[in-house]
Amino acid sequence: MKVQIPGILLAAFLGFAAFFLSGFTPSFLNSYLLALLLGMFLVPLTNKVSIFDPGIDLSAAKLLELSVIVMAFGMDYKAIGAIGAKDFVVIVMVLGLVLLATYYLSKVLSCPGKTGWLVGFGTAICGSSAIAALAPRIKAQKEDVAISLAAVNLLGSIGMLLMPLIFQIFPILEKEMAFFIGASLHSVGNVAGAGFSVSEDVGQMALVYKMARVALLSPALLLMVWLDARKTPNQAFSFSMPWYLIAFIVISVMVTFFPLPTNVIGYTETLGKIILTVAMAAIGLKVHLWRLIQAGQRGLVFALLVFVLQISLLWIYLSL
């Protein structure tokens, strides 16, 4: 264990630095992206000191999984039930179509590595947290995680800023605004930022719609693992539920029936953000900036394509 301590401490230092510095940066440069950049900045130095490698690898892998577990403390399936069967079915259908499109488009457009898969999954579910859940299951490379994280956070931030402005030009009912924001934007932070900038009611409703997407994390992960198995001819599909997903389901069900105090939920959200930020710092410490730039252009284009598909499907539904 001692040989892992230097790498763990380095990732933790960069993660905490990014977490606090993000309070002074523009909205698109959140703690996850900032931690990733800080890590990549130090790669030329850490590559020359192998003592950091074991701890960095451990932090990148295990903290991604742990961040998924902490996210479960904010779930409330009872609140999700209030959105209505029709809207929930539409969310399920759009999510499924986006994931299937991700599978086929990533092949057609030759998206590098598993970047397309992670981008599509993050767009459909909940941004960085969804990427953290899928990456270990499909054995994604750290460059894939870095590209998808950067693309999803960038587009989520742009959407968060533009949607309230668009609704001023093309006004619709508050419930429709909440549905569109909650069912389309990438992270919970994006949804809250866009929703509450419209009104308190829109923000609250949008978060409920967003939680409906987060609740679909488990079946969506099952679908992506099945699609991944299909890529290898004659490979039988087998799925063993990962420990962190089992914990996510168990905890989310428990807190639905035995709700935690609001202040405790706030603490868990902050803890989850810190854990994921440290994980992103560790990933950044293993990613070469030039390789990221070379592959990132196609990843960003793919992310934009998937996002446009998702919001187009939702807009069609609202227009019916």
GUVEXKE-974519 format. One line per 8 residues: number of its first residue (from 1); for each residue x, z, y of N, C-alpha, C. Coordinates in nm, 3 decimals. Example, Ala and Ser with C-alpha at 12.3 -4.5 7.8 and 13.67 -1.06 7.14 Angstrom:
<rs>
1) 1.319/0.780/-0.569/1.230/0.780/-0.450/1.320/0.780/-0.330  1.285/0.708/-0.225/1.367/0.714/-0.106/1.290/0.787/0.003
</rs>
This chain:
<rs>
1) 0.083/0.000/-0.121/0.000/0.000/0.000/0.087/0.000/0.126  0.205/0.068/0.120/0.288/0.079/0.238/0.330/-0.058/0.291  0.352/-0.154/0.201/0.398/-0.286/0.244/0.288/-0.360/0.321  0.162/-0.316/0.306/0.052/-0.381/0.376/0.028/-0.321/0.514  0.081/-0.204/0.540/0.052/-0.133/0.665/0.095/-0.210/0.789  0.218/-0.269/0.795/0.257/-0.341/0.919/0.160/-0.452/0.956  0.118/-0.531/0.860/0.025/-0.641/0.890/-0.111/-0.591/0.933  -0.159/-0.484/0.869/-0.289/-0.426/0.906/-0.284/-0.372/1.048
9) -0.175/-0.302/1.082/-0.162/-0.246/1.216/-0.153/-0.355/1.322  -0.083/-0.464/1.291/-0.071/-0.574/1.387/-0.207/-0.639/1.411  -0.281/-0.667/1.303/-0.414/-0.727/1.317/-0.507/-0.634/1.393  -0.499/-0.503/1.364/-0.585/-0.407/1.432/-0.553/-0.399/1.581  -0.424/-0.399/1.614/-0.384/-0.394/1.755/-0.437/-0.515/1.831  -0.420/-0.634/1.775/-0.468/-0.755/1.841/-0.621/-0.757/1.849  -0.686/-0.710/1.742/-0.831/-0.708/1.741/-0.889/-0.615/1.847  -0.834/-0.494/1.857/-0.882/-0.400/1.959/-0.850/-0.450/2.099
17) -0.734/-0.513/2.115/-0.699/-0.569/2.247/-0.799/-0.677/2.286  -0.832/-0.764/2.191/-0.929/-0.872/2.219/-1.067/-0.815/2.249  -1.105/-0.710/2.176/-1.237/-0.650/2.195/-1.254/-0.597/2.337  -1.152/-0.529/2.388/-1.160/-0.472/2.523/-1.138/-0.578/2.631  -1.048/-0.673/2.607/-1.022/-0.777/2.706/-1.140/-0.872/2.722  -1.222/-0.886/2.616/-1.335/-0.979/2.622/-1.438/-0.937/2.728  -1.434/-0.811/2.768/-1.524/-0.766/2.874/-1.489/-0.825/3.010  -1.371/-0.888/3.020/-1.326/-0.945/3.148/-1.310/-1.097/3.141
25) -1.356/-1.158/3.033/-1.342/-1.302/3.015/-1.477/-1.371/3.026  -1.481/-1.504/3.046/-1.609/-1.577/3.049/-1.683/-1.562/2.917  -1.815/-1.586/2.918/-1.898/-1.561/2.800/-1.855/-1.643/2.679  -1.804/-1.766/2.704/-1.767/-1.849/2.589/-1.642/-1.797/2.519  -1.561/-1.719/2.591/-1.439/-1.663/2.532/-1.468/-1.520/2.488  -1.545/-1.507/2.378/-1.584/-1.375/2.330/-1.469/-1.311/2.252  -1.492/-1.192/2.201/-1.384/-1.117/2.136/-1.331/-1.189/2.012  -1.420/-1.258/1.937/-1.376/-1.327/1.816/-1.278/-1.439/1.849
33) -1.317/-1.522/1.944/-1.234/-1.635/1.981/-1.105/-1.588/2.048  -1.114/-1.484/2.129/-0.996/-1.430/2.195/-0.898/-1.373/2.093  -0.949/-1.301/1.992/-0.863/-1.246/1.887/-0.794/-1.357/1.810  -0.868/-1.463/1.782/-0.812/-1.578/1.712/-0.696/-1.638/1.791  -0.716/-1.655/1.921/-0.612/-1.714/2.007/-0.490/-1.624/2.018  -0.513/-1.493/2.031/-0.400/-1.398/2.037/-0.317/-1.404/1.909  -0.387/-1.411/1.796/-0.317/-1.420/1.668/-0.234/-1.547/1.658  -0.293/-1.661/1.695/-0.222/-1.789/1.688/-0.101/-1.790/1.781
41) -0.111/-1.721/1.894/0.000/-1.715/1.990/0.123/-1.648/1.928  0.099/-1.554/1.835/0.209/-1.480/1.774/0.260/-1.542/1.644  0.196/-1.649/1.597/0.236/-1.710/1.469/0.383/-1.745/1.463  0.443/-1.808/1.567/0.587/-1.841/1.559/0.675/-1.719/1.533  0.631/-1.602/1.578/0.710/-1.480/1.556/0.682/-1.419/1.419  0.555/-1.408/1.382/0.521/-1.342/1.255/0.564/-1.425/1.135  0.573/-1.556/1.150/0.619/-1.641/1.039/0.762/-1.609/0.999  0.838/-1.553/1.090/0.978/-1.521/1.063/0.995/-1.380/1.005
49) 0.883/-1.304/0.999/0.890/-1.166/0.949/0.788/-1.152/0.836  0.833/-1.166/0.713/0.742/-1.170/0.599/0.674/-1.036/0.571  0.725/-0.927/0.631/0.668/-0.796/0.602/0.523/-0.786/0.649  0.483/-0.871/0.743/0.346/-0.867/0.794/0.245/-0.935/0.701  0.291/-1.027/0.617/0.200/-1.113/0.540/0.099/-1.040/0.453  0.140/-0.943/0.369/0.040/-0.877/0.282/-0.074/-0.811/0.358  -0.042/-0.741/0.465/-0.144/-0.673/0.543/-0.234/-0.768/0.618  -0.176/-0.877/0.667/-0.257/-0.978/0.737/-0.356/-1.043/0.640
57) -0.308/-1.077/0.521/-0.395/-1.140/0.421/-0.508/-1.045/0.380  -0.475/-0.918/0.361/-0.577/-0.819/0.324/-0.681/-0.804/0.435  -0.635/-0.796/0.560/-0.726/-0.778/0.673/-0.819/-0.898/0.687  -0.766/-1.018/0.673/-0.846/-1.139/0.689/-0.955/-1.148/0.583  -0.922/-1.112/0.459/-1.018/-1.127/0.349/-1.121/-1.014/0.347  -1.075/-0.892/0.344/-1.167/-0.779/0.322/-1.250/-0.745/0.445  -1.194/-0.763/0.565/-1.271/-0.729/0.684/-1.384/-0.829/0.709  -1.366/-0.954/0.668/-1.475/-1.051/0.677/-1.594/-1.002/0.595
65) -1.565/-0.956/0.474/-1.672/-0.908/0.386/-1.735/-0.781/0.441  -1.652/-0.690/0.493/-1.704/-0.565/0.546/-1.794/-0.587/0.667  -1.762/-0.687/0.748/-1.844/-0.715/0.867/-1.985/-0.758/0.828  -1.999/-0.825/0.714/-2.131/-0.866/0.666/-2.214/-0.742/0.629  -2.150/-0.645/0.565/-2.219/-0.523/0.525/-2.271/-0.446/0.647  -2.187/-0.431/0.748/-2.225/-0.355/0.867/-2.343/-0.422/0.938  -2.348/-0.555/0.932/-2.458/-0.629/0.996/-2.594/-0.587/0.940  -2.597/-0.541/0.815/-2.723/-0.506/0.749/-2.794/-0.388/0.816
73) -2.720/-0.301/0.884/-2.781/-0.183/0.945/-2.876/-0.219/1.059  -2.865/-0.341/1.111/-2.953/-0.383/1.219/-3.076/-0.459/1.173  -3.094/-0.473/1.042/-3.207/-0.550/0.988/-3.334/-0.466/0.985  -3.448/-0.536/1.002/-3.579/-0.471/0.991/-3.678/-0.576/0.942  -3.703/-0.577/0.811/-3.791/-0.679/0.753/-3.936/-0.663/0.798  -3.975/-0.541/0.836/-4.111/-0.521/0.884/-4.134/-0.595/1.016  -4.035/-0.590/1.104/-4.046/-0.660/1.232/-4.051/-0.810/1.211  -3.972/-0.858/1.114/-3.970/-1.002/1.085/-4.108/-1.049/1.038
81) -4.178/-0.963/0.965/-4.311/-0.999/0.916/-4.411/-1.025/1.026  -4.382/-0.979/1.147/-4.475/-0.995/1.259/-4.472/-1.133/1.322  -4.376/-1.219/1.285/-4.366/-1.349/1.351/-4.469/-1.448/1.300  -4.530/-1.420/1.186/-4.632/-1.511/1.134/-4.577/-1.604/1.028  -4.661/-1.636/0.929/-4.617/-1.716/0.815/-4.577/-1.857/0.856  -4.651/-1.916/0.949/-4.625/-2.055/0.988/-4.487/-2.071/1.049  -4.455/-1.986/1.146/-4.323/-1.994/1.210/-4.212/-1.964/1.111  -4.235/-1.869/1.022/-4.131/-1.835/0.925/-4.106/-1.951/0.829
89) -4.211/-2.017/0.785/-4.196/-2.132/0.695/-4.118/-2.244/0.765  -4.146/-2.265/0.893/-4.073/-2.367/0.968/-3.925/-2.332/0.978  -3.896/-2.205/1.003/-3.756/-2.161/1.009/-3.686/-2.187/0.876  -3.754/-2.155/0.766/-3.696/-2.178/0.633/-3.671/-2.327/0.610  -3.769/-2.410/0.646/-3.756/-2.555/0.626/-3.643/-2.613/0.710  -3.636/-2.574/0.837/-3.529/-2.625/0.924/-3.393/-2.580/0.874  -3.384/-2.454/0.835/-3.258/-2.402/0.781/-3.215/-2.481/0.657  -3.308/-2.505/0.566/-3.276/-2.581/0.446/-3.232/-2.723/0.477
97) -3.302/-2.790/0.571/-3.266/-2.926/0.608/-3.128/-2.933/0.674  -3.097/-2.833/0.757/-2.966/-2.829/0.822/-2.856/-2.810/0.719  -2.877/-2.724/0.621/-2.775/-2.702/0.518/-2.757/-2.824/0.429  -2.866/-2.890/0.393/-2.854/-3.013/0.313/-2.785/-3.124/0.393  -2.819/-3.134/0.523/-2.753/-3.232/0.608/-2.604/-3.201/0.620  -2.572/-3.073/0.628/-2.432/-3.030/0.632/-2.356/-3.079/0.509  -2.418/-3.064/0.394/-2.354/-3.103/0.268/-2.323/-3.253/0.267  -2.420/-3.334/0.305/-2.402/-3.479/0.298/-2.320/-3.534/0.414
105) -2.342/-3.483/0.534/-2.269/-3.532/0.650/-2.121/-3.497/0.644  -2.088/-3.381/0.588/-1.947/-3.342/0.579/-1.869/-3.439/0.491  -1.937/-3.499/0.392/-1.873/-3.600/0.307/-1.865/-3.733/0.380  -1.975/-3.774/0.442/-1.981/-3.904/0.510/-1.881/-3.910/0.626  -1.872/-3.802/0.702/-1.787/-3.799/0.820/-1.647/-3.748/0.791  -1.619/-3.716/0.665/-1.486/-3.668/0.623/-1.438/-3.551/0.708  -1.525/-3.455/0.724/-1.488/-3.334/0.798/-1.378/-3.261/0.721  -1.271/-3.219/0.788/-1.155/-3.162/0.717/-1.187/-3.035/0.640
113) -1.135/-3.027/0.516/-1.149/-2.907/0.435/-1.293/-2.863/0.418  -1.313/-2.734/0.434/-1.448/-2.676/0.425/-1.504/-2.648/0.565  -1.444/-2.710/0.668/-1.488/-2.685/0.805/-1.635/-2.718/0.825  -1.676/-2.836/0.776/-1.814/-2.879/0.793/-1.912/-2.781/0.733  -1.880/-2.732/0.615/-1.968/-2.636/0.547/-1.983/-2.508/0.629  -1.871/-2.457/0.679/-1.875/-2.334/0.756/-1.948/-2.353/0.889  -1.924/-2.466/0.953/-1.992/-2.496/1.079/-2.143/-2.504/1.059  -2.185/-2.577/0.956/-2.328/-2.591/0.929/-2.393/-2.458/0.894
121) -2.324/-2.377/0.815/-2.378/-2.247/0.774/-2.387/-2.153/0.894  -2.284/-2.154/0.979/-2.286/-2.071/1.098/-2.394/-2.114/1.195  -2.418/-2.244/1.207/-2.522/-2.296/1.295/-2.660/-2.258/1.243  -2.680/-2.268/1.114/-2.811/-2.244/1.055/-2.848/-2.096/1.051  -2.750/-2.007/1.031/-2.782/-1.865/1.009/-2.748/-1.779/1.130  -2.625/-1.739/1.144/-2.594/-1.641/1.249/-2.449/-1.649/1.295  -2.399/-1.769/1.318/-2.268/-1.785/1.378/-2.154/-1.726/1.298  -2.071/-1.647/1.365/-1.947/-1.596/1.305/-1.972/-1.513/1.180
129) -2.079/-1.434/1.179/-2.107/-1.348/1.064/-2.140/-1.431/0.940  -2.212/-1.542/0.959/-2.244/-1.629/0.846/-2.118/-1.697/0.794  -2.031/-1.737/0.885/-1.903/-1.797/0.844/-1.823/-1.696/0.762  -1.825/-1.570/0.806/-1.755/-1.464/0.733/-1.811/-1.446/0.593  -1.942/-1.464/0.577/-2.005/-1.445/0.446/-1.973/-1.560/0.351  -1.970/-1.682/0.404/-1.953/-1.799/0.316/-1.807/-1.827/0.282  -1.717/-1.805/0.377/-1.577/-1.846/0.358/-1.514/-1.798/0.227  -1.530/-1.670/0.187/-1.468/-1.629/0.061/-1.530/-1.696/-0.061
137) -1.659/-1.731/-0.055/-1.729/-1.786/-0.171/-1.689/-1.929/-0.200  -1.647/-2.005/-0.097/-1.609/-2.145/-0.120/-1.458/-2.164/-0.104  -1.386/-2.050/-0.099/-1.240/-2.053/-0.091/-1.191/-2.138/0.026  -1.250/-2.116/0.143/-1.212/-2.189/0.262/-1.074/-2.146/0.310  -0.997/-2.242/0.362/-0.866/-2.211/0.418/-0.882/-2.144/0.555  -0.779/-2.074/0.598/-0.786/-2.004/0.727/-0.804/-2.102/0.842  -0.746/-2.222/0.832/-0.767/-2.322/0.936/-0.913/-2.363/0.944  -0.981/-2.373/0.828/-1.123/-2.407/0.827/-1.204/-2.300/0.900
145) -1.172/-2.174/0.871/-1.244/-2.063/0.936/-1.219/-2.065/1.086  -1.095/-2.090/1.126/-1.061/-2.089/1.268/-1.134/-2.200/1.343  -1.133/-2.321/1.287/-1.199/-2.434/1.353/-1.348/-2.409/1.365  -1.411/-2.367/1.257/-1.555/-2.345/1.258/-1.593/-2.233/1.353  -1.513/-2.128/1.356/-1.539/-2.017/1.448/-1.534/-2.065/1.593  -1.430/-2.141/1.626/-1.416/-2.189/1.764/-1.531/-2.281/1.803  -1.566/-2.373/1.714/-1.672/-2.470/1.744/-1.808/-2.403/1.758  -1.840/-2.315/1.666/-1.971/-2.249/1.667/-1.985/-2.158/1.789
153) -1.881/-2.084/1.822/-1.888/-1.995/1.939/-1.896/-2.072/2.069  -1.825/-2.183/2.077/-1.829/-2.265/2.198/-1.969/-2.322/2.221  -2.025/-2.384/2.118/-2.157/-2.445/2.133/-2.266/-2.340/2.151  -2.252/-2.225/2.085/-2.349/-2.117/2.103/-2.350/-2.067/2.246  -2.232/-2.057/2.307/-2.223/-2.011/2.445/-2.281/-2.114/2.541  -2.254/-2.242/2.516/-2.311/-2.348/2.600/-2.463/-2.347/2.591  -2.514/-2.334/2.468/-2.659/-2.328/2.449/-2.721/-2.208/2.519  -2.652/-2.094/2.515/-2.701/-1.972/2.579/-2.715/-1.991/2.730
161) -2.623/-2.066/2.790/-2.627/-2.088/2.934/-2.728/-2.195/2.974  -2.743/-2.298/2.890/-2.827/-2.413/2.927/-2.975/-2.393/2.900  -3.009/-2.322/2.793/-3.150/-2.314/2.754/-3.239/-2.251/2.862  -3.201/-2.140/2.923/-3.287/-2.086/3.029/-3.307/-2.185/3.144  -3.203/-2.264/3.176/-3.216/-2.365/3.282/-3.310/-2.476/3.241  -3.301/-2.517/3.115/-3.389/-2.623/3.064/-3.535/-2.579/3.068  -3.560/-2.452/3.036/-3.698/-2.402/3.037/-3.755/-2.394/3.178  -3.669/-2.386/3.279/-3.718/-2.391/3.417/-3.762/-2.532/3.454
169) -3.694/-2.631/3.397/-3.728/-2.771/3.426/-3.847/-2.815/3.341  -3.846/-2.773/3.213/-3.954/-2.809/3.121/-4.019/-2.681/3.069  -4.105/-2.620/3.150/-4.164/-2.490/3.111/-4.255/-2.501/2.989  -4.246/-2.404/2.901/-4.334/-2.392/2.785/-4.378/-2.247/2.775  -4.466/-2.216/2.681/-4.515/-2.080/2.664/-4.400/-1.985/2.629  -4.413/-1.858/2.667/-4.306/-1.761/2.639/-4.279/-1.748/2.489  -4.384/-1.749/2.409/-4.364/-1.738/2.265/-4.287/-1.858/2.211  -4.314/-1.975/2.267/-4.242/-2.096/2.224/-4.096/-2.090/2.267
177) -4.072/-2.038/2.389/-3.933/-2.020/2.432/-3.859/-1.927/2.336  -3.923/-1.814/2.303/-3.861/-1.717/2.214/-3.832/-1.778/2.078  -3.927/-1.855/2.026/-3.908/-1.920/1.896/-3.790/-2.017/1.902  -3.787/-2.100/2.006/-3.682/-2.201/2.016/-3.544/-2.138/2.029  -3.534/-2.034/2.112/-3.405/-1.966/2.131/-3.363/-1.895/2.002  -3.455/-1.817/1.945/-3.422/-1.739/1.826/-3.395/-1.822/1.703  -3.458/-1.939/1.694/-3.444/-2.023/1.575/-3.331/-2.125/1.588  -3.265/-2.130/1.703/-3.164/-2.235/1.722/-3.025/-2.183/1.756
185) -3.014/-2.086/1.845/-2.881/-2.043/1.889/-2.805/-1.971/1.778  -2.674/-1.975/1.787/-2.589/-1.939/1.675/-2.582/-1.789/1.646  -2.539/-1.710/1.742/-2.519/-1.567/1.716/-2.629/-1.483/1.779  -2.636/-1.358/1.737/-2.732/-1.264/1.796/-2.705/-1.248/1.945  -2.577/-1.245/1.982/-2.540/-1.234/2.122/-2.588/-1.352/2.204  -2.576/-1.473/2.149/-2.626/-1.592/2.218/-2.776/-1.583/2.240  -2.848/-1.541/2.137/-2.994/-1.530/2.145/-3.034/-1.426/2.250  -2.968/-1.311/2.248/-3.000/-1.205/2.345/-2.969/-1.252/2.486
193) -2.854/-1.316/2.504/-2.815/-1.362/2.638/-2.913/-1.462/2.695  -2.956/-1.559/2.615/-3.051/-1.661/2.662/-3.191/-1.603/2.678  -3.234/-1.525/2.580/-3.371/-1.473/2.581/-3.397/-1.377/2.696  -3.310/-1.279/2.714/-3.332/-1.178/2.818/-3.309/-1.235/2.959  -3.235/-1.346/2.969/-3.221/-1.408/3.101/-3.350/-1.477/3.144  -3.439/-1.507/3.047/-3.571/-1.562/3.079/-3.666/-1.448/3.115  -3.680/-1.352/3.025/-3.763/-1.233/3.051/-3.739/-1.132/2.940  -3.782/-1.009/2.964/-3.768/-0.903/2.864/-3.846/-0.937/2.738
201) -3.969/-0.987/2.754/-4.054/-1.019/2.639/-3.994/-1.132/2.556  -3.944/-1.235/2.623/-3.883/-1.348/2.552/-3.760/-1.301/2.475  -3.681/-1.215/2.537/-3.562/-1.164/2.469/-3.595/-1.086/2.344  -3.695/-0.998/2.352/-3.733/-0.919/2.236/-3.787/-1.007/2.124  -3.875/-1.102/2.158/-3.932/-1.190/2.056/-3.826/-1.281/1.995  -3.735/-1.330/2.078/-3.630/-1.419/2.029/-3.542/-1.350/1.926  -3.513/-1.222/1.948/-3.430/-1.146/1.853/-3.501/-1.129/1.719  -3.633/-1.116/1.720/-3.707/-1.106/1.594/-3.697/-1.237/1.517
209) -3.713/-1.349/1.586/-3.698/-1.479/1.520/-3.556/-1.495/1.465  -3.459/-1.446/1.542/-3.320/-1.454/1.497/-3.299/-1.373/1.369  -3.359/-1.254/1.362/-3.345/-1.171/1.244/-3.407/-1.237/1.121  -3.509/-1.320/1.143/-3.567/-1.394/1.030/-3.464/-1.488/0.971  -3.382/-1.549/1.056/-3.275/-1.636/1.006/-3.168/-1.555/0.933  -3.132/-1.441/0.991/-3.030/-1.356/0.927/-3.078/-1.308/0.790  -3.209/-1.282/0.778/-3.265/-1.235/0.651/-3.252/-1.340/0.542  -3.233/-1.466/0.580/-3.220/-1.575/0.482/-3.075/-1.597/0.440
217) -2.987/-1.506/0.479/-2.844/-1.521/0.447/-2.821/-1.533/0.297  -2.885/-1.446/0.218/-2.860/-1.445/0.073/-2.904/-1.574/0.005  -3.030/-1.619/0.021/-3.069/-1.746/-0.044/-2.991/-1.866/0.008  -2.956/-1.865/0.137/-2.878/-1.975/0.191/-2.739/-1.980/0.130  -2.679/-1.862/0.110/-2.548/-1.855/0.047/-2.555/-1.906/-0.097  -2.661/-1.872/-0.167/-2.681/-1.919/-0.304/-2.689/-2.072/-0.307  -2.761/-2.131/-0.210/-2.773/-2.277/-0.203/-2.637/-2.342/-0.180  -2.558/-2.289/-0.090/-2.428/-2.349/-0.060/-2.331/-2.337/-0.176
225) -2.335/-2.226/-0.247/-2.247/-2.210/-0.364/-2.288/-2.308/-0.474  -2.419/-2.330/-0.490/-2.468/-2.428/-0.589/-2.423/-2.568/-0.550  -2.433/-2.604/-0.422/-2.389/-2.735/-0.376/-2.239/-2.752/-0.394  -2.164/-2.645/-0.373/-2.019/-2.650/-0.391/-1.984/-2.676/-0.537  -2.060/-2.615/-0.629/-2.035/-2.636/-0.772/-2.065/-2.780/-0.813  -2.160/-2.845/-0.747/-2.196/-2.984/-0.780/-2.085/-3.082/-0.746  -1.994/-3.043/-0.658/-1.888/-3.134/-0.617/-1.789/-3.162/-0.729  -1.782/-3.072/-0.825/-1.690/-3.088/-0.937/-1.767/-3.139/-1.059
233) -1.737/-3.260/-1.108/-1.811/-3.316/-1.221/-1.801/-3.225/-1.344  -1.913/-3.214/-1.416/-1.922/-3.139/-1.542/-1.897/-2.989/-1.525  -1.899/-2.943/-1.399/-1.880/-2.799/-1.378/-2.016/-2.731/-1.379  -2.031/-2.634/-1.468/-2.157/-2.560/-1.476/-2.169/-2.465/-1.358  -2.289/-2.454/-1.306/-2.312/-2.365/-1.193/-2.323/-2.221/-1.242  -2.243/-2.136/-1.184/-2.254/-1.994/-1.214/-2.240/-1.919/-1.083  -2.324/-1.821/-1.065/-2.322/-1.747/-0.939/-2.326/-1.599/-0.968  -2.220/-1.532/-0.929/-2.219/-1.387/-0.937/-2.231/-1.334/-0.796
241) -2.330/-1.250/-0.774/-2.355/-1.199/-0.640/-2.236/-1.118/-0.592  -2.172/-1.158/-0.481/-2.057/-1.082/-0.432/-2.098/-0.941/-0.390  -2.005/-0.850/-0.400/-2.034/-0.709/-0.373/-2.085/-0.686/-0.232  -2.030/-0.761/-0.135/-2.071/-0.738/0.003/-2.213/-0.789/0.029  -2.257/-0.889/-0.047/-2.393/-0.938/-0.030/-2.493/-0.844/-0.097  -2.454/-0.787/-0.210/-2.538/-0.685/-0.275/-2.557/-0.566/-0.180  -2.446/-0.523/-0.119/-2.452/-0.412/-0.025/-2.540/-0.448/0.095  -2.529/-0.572/0.143/-2.611/-0.617/0.256/-2.760/-0.605/0.223
249) -2.799/-0.652/0.105/-2.940/-0.649/0.065/-2.989/-0.506/0.051  -2.910/-0.423/-0.019/-2.950/-0.283/-0.043/-2.966/-0.207/0.089  -2.867/-0.220/0.176/-2.871/-0.146/0.303/-2.985/-0.196/0.392  -3.004/-0.328/0.399/-3.110/-0.381/0.485/-3.249/-0.338/0.437  -3.267/-0.330/0.306/-3.396/-0.282/0.254/-3.414/-0.134/0.286  -3.309/-0.056/0.271/-3.317/0.088/0.297/-3.351/0.117/0.444  -3.283/0.048/0.536/-3.308/0.078/0.678/-3.443/0.023/0.724  -3.500/-0.071/0.648/-3.635/-0.118/0.680/-3.738/-0.008/0.657
257) -3.722/0.064/0.546/-3.817/0.170/0.513/-3.778/0.306/0.570  -3.649/0.323/0.599/-3.601/0.448/0.659/-3.517/0.411/0.782  -3.585/0.378/0.893/-3.517/0.327/1.013/-3.415/0.426/1.068  -3.304/0.371/1.115/-3.202/0.452/1.180/-3.237/0.471/1.327  -3.189/0.578/1.389/-3.209/0.596/1.534/-3.148/0.479/1.611  -3.206/0.447/1.724/-3.161/0.333/1.804/-3.014/0.344/1.842  -2.969/0.465/1.878/-2.829/0.481/1.917/-2.734/0.458/1.800  -2.777/0.494/1.678/-2.694/0.471/1.559/-2.682/0.321/1.532
265) -2.792/0.249/1.547/-2.789/0.104/1.529/-2.693/0.040/1.630  -2.695/0.092/1.753/-2.602/0.041/1.854/-2.458/0.063/1.815  -2.429/0.180/1.758/-2.292/0.209/1.712/-2.250/0.115/1.599  -2.342/0.089/1.505/-2.307/0.001/1.393/-2.284/-0.142/1.440  -2.362/-0.186/1.540/-2.340/-0.320/1.595/-2.202/-0.332/1.658  -2.163/-0.228/1.732/-2.030/-0.227/1.794/-1.921/-0.224/1.687  -1.941/-0.140/1.584/-1.844/-0.131/1.475/-1.830/-0.265/1.404  -1.943/-0.332/1.377/-1.938/-0.461/1.311/-1.863/-0.565/1.394
273) -1.883/-0.560/1.525/-1.814/-0.654/1.613/-1.664/-0.628/1.612  -1.625/-0.501/1.612/-1.482/-0.467/1.609/-1.418/-0.512/1.479  -1.486/-0.487/1.368/-1.433/-0.525/1.237/-1.412/-0.675/1.228  -1.513/-0.752/1.272/-1.502/-0.897/1.266/-1.395/-0.948/1.363  -1.379/-0.882/1.476/-1.275/-0.921/1.571/-1.136/-0.901/1.513  -1.114/-0.788/1.444/-0.985/-0.764/1.380/-0.960/-0.867/1.270  -1.065/-0.902/1.195/-1.052/-1.004/1.091/-1.011/-1.138/1.152  -1.069/-1.172/1.267/-1.035/-1.298/1.332/-0.891/-1.297/1.385
281) -0.845/-1.181/1.428/-0.705/-1.170/1.471/-0.612/-1.197/1.353  -0.648/-1.142/1.236/-0.568/-1.163/1.115/-0.567/-1.311/1.076  -0.683/-1.376/1.086/-0.690/-1.519/1.054/-0.603/-1.598/1.152  -0.610/-1.562/1.280/-0.528/-1.630/1.380/-0.380/-1.619/1.352  -0.338/-1.506/1.294/-0.197/-1.484/1.263/-0.146/-1.573/1.150  -0.237/-1.646/1.084/-0.198/-1.736/0.975/-0.229/-1.882/1.007  -0.272/-1.910/1.130/-0.313/-2.046/1.167/-0.214/-2.105/1.267  -0.171/-2.228/1.241/-0.081/-2.298/1.332/-0.163/-2.375/1.436
289) -0.132/-2.352/1.561/-0.211/-2.407/1.671/-0.219/-2.560/1.665  -0.107/-2.626/1.638/-0.106/-2.772/1.639/-0.195/-2.829/1.530  -0.191/-2.769/1.411/-0.279/-2.816/1.303/-0.425/-2.793/1.338  -0.451/-2.683/1.408/-0.588/-2.653/1.450/-0.637/-2.756/1.549  -0.552/-2.794/1.644/-0.591/-2.894/1.744/-0.618/-3.029/1.679  -0.531/-3.067/1.583/-0.547/-3.196/1.516/-0.678/-3.205/1.439  -0.712/-3.099/1.368/-0.833/-3.100/1.285/-0.957/-3.059/1.363  -0.936/-2.987/1.474/-1.049/-2.927/1.545/-1.139/-3.026/1.615
297) -1.087/-3.143/1.651/-1.170/-3.241/1.721/-1.286/-3.287/1.635  -1.257/-3.320/1.511/-1.365/-3.362/1.420/-1.459/-3.248/1.390  -1.404/-3.127/1.381/-1.489/-3.011/1.356/-1.586/-2.987/1.470  -1.540/-3.006/1.593/-1.627/-2.985/1.709/-1.736/-3.091/1.716  -1.700/-3.215/1.688/-1.800/-3.323/1.686/-1.905/-3.296/1.578  -1.859/-3.251/1.463/-1.952/-3.220/1.354/-2.045/-3.105/1.393  -1.989/-3.003/1.458/-2.069/-2.889/1.501/-2.177/-2.933/1.600  -2.140/-3.021/1.693/-2.237/-3.071/1.790/-2.347/-3.150/1.721
305) -2.311/-3.231/1.624/-2.408/-3.312/1.551/-2.509/-3.224/1.477  -2.460/-3.121/1.409/-2.548/-3.031/1.333/-2.638/-2.952/1.428  -2.583/-2.908/1.540/-2.661/-2.832/1.637/-2.773/-2.917/1.698  -2.739/-3.042/1.731/-2.841/-3.133/1.786/-2.951/-3.159/1.684  -2.912/-3.173/1.558/-3.012/-3.192/1.452/-3.105/-3.072/1.445  -3.050/-2.953/1.450/-3.130/-2.831/1.438/-3.229/-2.818/1.554  -3.182/-2.835/1.677/-3.272/-2.818/1.792/-3.373/-2.932/1.798  -3.337/-3.051/1.747/-3.432/-3.162/1.745/-3.547/-3.133/1.650
313) -3.517/-3.080/1.533/-3.621/-3.045/1.437/-3.715/-2.938/1.493  -3.658/-2.840/1.560/-3.740/-2.734/1.618/-3.827/-2.785/1.733  -3.770/-2.876/1.814/-3.847/-2.931/1.925/-3.962/-3.018/1.875  -3.938/-3.090/1.768/-4.046/-3.172/1.708/-4.161/-3.081/1.663  -4.128/-2.968/1.603/-4.231/-2.875/1.559/-4.311/-2.822/1.677  -4.244/-2.785/1.786/-4.312/-2.732/1.903/-4.396/-2.840/1.973  -4.359/-2.964/1.952/-4.431/-3.075/2.018/-4.556/-3.118/1.942  -4.570/-3.073/1.818/-4.685/-3.115/1.736/-4.816/-3.054/1.787
</rs>
